[in-house]
Amino acid sequence: MANHVHFSVNFHQINDEARAKLKEMFGRIREDGNYRWFSDIFVEGDLTYEETEKYAWTLEHIGPKWSYIEDYDVEGNEPYFNGEAAWSAPEMGLVKLLEILEEHDPNIISSITYEDEGPNFFGVSVYEGSQIYDGFEDDYEELRDRVIMESENLTEESWDEDEDDWADDECRDIFYEEMWEIIGDAQYDLIHECVEQIKEDQLDV
């Protein structure tokens, strides 16, 4: 069974024309099944639901073999959608979406955050238009080191290199108690820094 990867996409700057297009595309999502498939938003013209349901299509255009949307809002100040995917975040699908929206808003700014359920990895990417402006992905070892560095309750001795494991159960418990907040802070900090810089750069053009 595939590991689930939770993802969240946020639009930090989007004009009315692109928002209307996004709303139109989300209106294509079928609500009569168990899942709201991310791929549904691309159904248009000759491209059918049956075609986008095939693994070959999703692997080429979305990235993961399946990806569904749990929640979305296109009416708020910062439209968003979030969901689950198999093994990796649907960044190819996001780029495909951004390439469409960019035709309506060349200054669109968005981001994606994602976390493997393990977590075996987590990451964040910020997009200016359909191009990545900045981002990172940490694997488990990098996450472990990040938590140890930022934690007030863990030290380098909390991880036993010889045993390749936590020094004791207390250290392990502290890691799992603190890691999600540290993951969220790392993602938020990069997004905030990048969005502010992109907006400044756009004003200077």
Phi, psi and omega in degrees: 000136183290143171294138176275136175244118177278138179223155177218127179249131179232139177256110187272340176209122182205133181275175185295324181294315178292323178298318179296322178293318178299316179298318178300315182293322178289339176291348179275351182290126179286136183251011187259008180241189179284335184229153173256099189287134177304321184296340181301329185293343182265358180290118182193143178062235182280349180276116186258166175300321181298322180289316183287346177282344184285139180304321182301321180288315182294323179296325182278328189247335181253322182116280176293158181290337170211151180203127179232158183258129179268323186207147176203157178209119179252004185263336185286179179300323178234095179305152181206163165209150179219164182180202182231151178216166181267119170074328183208167178283150182278057185291328176298320178295322178296316179299318178301317177295315182295326177298326177287312182292329181297334177294336180260338181210093181294347181257015181298139178235132182214171178211158172228133171243150181205152181214127171289148185294342183304299000272125173281340178194163170209161182195180180203143173223140176246134184245135167253111191066231178255011182253140176293126176273317178193165178171174176203161172223127178256132171277182185300317181296320179292322175297315180302314180294323180295316181294316179301318182294322186266343183285144173271354185246354179240152176229177179300332180284352179290338178251125181268104182296323181294318181271350183052050182200168176295149184297326178199176183295327180297318178297318179298316181297318179297318179303310182290334177287326188261340193294322185293323177294320180292321175301310181299318180295318181296318179294312182299316183299317180292317180300311182301314181297315183290316181298316179298319181291319178298316180297320177297315181297322180292327178291331183280346182285000000 
